[in-house]
């Protein structure tokens, strides 16, 4: 893991989140790109573009945040981009060869009932880039126990497990697999390939209506430092994917970072 992207919003947690990102990156010897994306506006009633003003203010904002953290020798680069959020994020990640996005649950939202705000929800929902959702106020610690929850272990996409493998290799993590049999189970869904099997210490099988419910039933028994799930049409976030904003009543993890891998297929 060499390059980590940290989108920064206006939340009160932004500086703490950036410190976590730097501490996380230091463990891997990775570079951190601190970014903010703004759209292009024109001043009402005129043709005067104000995007240059937004760019300047955005850079000042980001530099102010970076000045408040301990960089611990980690290379940190500040960048601003203009454009639509998802298209720009995807282009930036491709251009900078980003391995992982570290996002906070609420980059802008102040609503206490919200787990993932609109911006964070869009990044997790609408991109296919590996993302680590870090709880608000969370302090970095080594990731010793990992629980990966799947309804199907059928892996067809090359390199999809790389973020998980990188984390396990770095922290010598114990990885436990939870296979959840849902009403959408297909024959062969529980066949674990050799690449995934090589990471595992224990496998548990459960039968639940959704992967999400399986996690709620079993994650306390595993007491993980990290929950790992994947993007898929009928996966962990099925119910949550209906809107970009995700409420705490639907999912809330105050003390558990969530690693979201790109789809397995």
Secondary structure, DSSP 8 states (H G I E B T S, - for coil): --EEEEE--S-TTHHHHHHHHHHHHHHHT-EEEEEEEE---B-TTS--B-HHHHHHHHHHHHHHHHTTS--TT--EEEEEEES-HHHHHHHHHHHTT-SEEEEES-SS---TTEEE-HHHHHHHHH--S-EEEE-TT-------EEEEEES-----STTTTHHHHHHHHHHT-EEEEEEEE-TT--TTTT---HHHHTTEEEEEEEE-SSHHHHHHHHHHHHT-SEEEEE--TTSTTTTGGGSSSEETTT---SS-EEEEE----
